Amino acid sequence: MDELHTLDYVEFLRAGSYARGTFQCTACGRTVTLNRELPLCPTCGDGLWERAQWTPFSAERAALRSRLTT
């Protein structure tokens, strides 16, 4: 197995875990940026997070997603 495939995984963090950076709720997609314990999601109340993948267009993509799902 080459090195690229061995690094291809998603790390999930639970609410209450200390974290620094931008994270996305696995249930609803809400993002939070912080340097403290992860909260329960303020939108849906779920407690499972993954590190958000940043792109220069991530904010625009999130805004478009919310317009398409409402």
DAMO-V605681 format. One record per residue. N is the residue number from 1. PSI is psi in degrees with one decimal (* if undefined). Layout:
n: {N/N}
psi: {PSI/PSI}
//
This chain:
n: {1/2/3/4/5/6/7/8/9/10/11/12/13/14/15/16/17/18/19/20/21/22/23/24/25/26/27/28/29/30/31/32/33/34/35/36/37/38/39/40/41/42/43/44/45/46/47/48/49/50/51/52/53/54/55/56/57/58/59/60/61/62/63/64/65/66/67/68/69/70}
psi: {131.1/165.0/-34.3/-42.3/-28.3/-20.8/1.3/80.4/163.1/129.9/125.5/140.9/142.6/153.8/137.7/-17.0/139.9/134.5/153.2/126.9/-158.0/129.5/152.9/133.5/132.3/-18.8/-46.0/-12.0/-1.3/139.0/146.6/144.6/126.5/171.3/64.3/-163.8/140.4/134.5/174.7/149.9/126.7/-17.4/-49.6/-10.2/0.8/161.1/19.6/127.4/154.8/154.9/129.6/140.4/120.8/136.8/162.6/-19.1/15.7/-39.2/-41.8/-39.0/-41.4/-41.2/-41.5/-42.6/-42.7/-34.6/-33.9/-25.9/-5.3/*}
//
